[in-house]
Amino acid sequence: MPRGPSGTRPATRDDSIAEGRTGSPPATVAVASYDDYAGAQRAVDFLSDNNFPVDRVRIVGSDLRLVEQVHGRLTTGRAALAGAGTGAWFGLLIGILLGAFAVGAWWRVLLFAVIAGVVWGAVFGAIAHAMTRGQRDFTSTPTLQADHYTVIVDADAADQAREMLSRLPTESRR
């Protein structure tokens, strides 16, 4: 599509459909900044407690990074154990569903399903780990973290939010 002199392209019918014909979102203003998410969350909670319209508030994390906490080495045995646990839960679910239709000893159906789930889960866990050929021999949990968090508010409500937040203790505000 051709672009205008400033590098922008002219608006099209598809643009107005994508916007839902509501126009652009309202302008926002930063009213406070915090070093951790808990501080920003506390500020929004304070605004909420004081009847501020919190649907006009956003918490924006900046300077994001992915942090992966490594928990330990993953061996075939640990993979099989994890698979057995998952299989036990799946077997329990299937056992409950099938046991509901059992005429006599529903607990036998349940027990068999759990045992079958443990066995098959362990087998599949071990096989899945072996198929990686040692390329990922550890367990971990990834988390997304921000360097700082800014509370932003719709521009027409920013003064009210600032006034309210001025009464909030400032130990975590930047």
Buried (B, 14 or more C-beta within 10 A) or exposed (E): EEEEEEEEEEEEEEEEEEEEEEEEEEEBBEBBBBBBBEBBBBBBEBBEEBEBEBEBBBBBBEEEEEEEEEEEEBEBEBBBBBBBBBBBEBBBEBBBEBBEEEEEEBEEBBBBBBBBBBBBBBBBBBEBBEEEEEEEBEBEEEEEEBEBBBBBBBEEBBEBBBEBBEEBEEEBBE
